[in-house]
Amino acid sequence: MKMDETVDVCDCVHKHDHIQKKVIPDETTLYGLADLFKVFGDPTRIRILYALSAGELCVCDIASVLNMTQSAISHQLRVLKQIKLVKFRREGKTVYYSLADSHVETILSQGLEHVQE
């Protein structure tokens, strides 16, 4: 920290047990939420989610849209499946991917709105 920066400090201790019990989720939930946000920390995964927001796509279509290799897309899709942001269905030998639910679009939309403010 630079010497000219000030730090906010407080001399008194307040009781806020109601915040801990009612507002802050339990540790397991917090770690799950942190993992979810880590997934959004990669621009490639966000690009994949945006591509899937247009509709269901197979790996080769996503790779074509994003100008990437199918291998790179498959790797990122595995991560997105693990955190339950995308779902898939098999039709013969082809696997089609889509957003898991409307929450994913909401997260993308609200995140974009926040960074554009």
ABEGO torsion letter per residue (X at the ends): XBAABBBBBBABBBBAAAAAAAABBBAAAAAAAAAAAAAAABAAAAAAAAAAAAEBBBAAAAAAAAGBBAAAAAAAAAAAAAAGABBBBBBEABBBBBBABAAAAAAAAAAAAAAAX
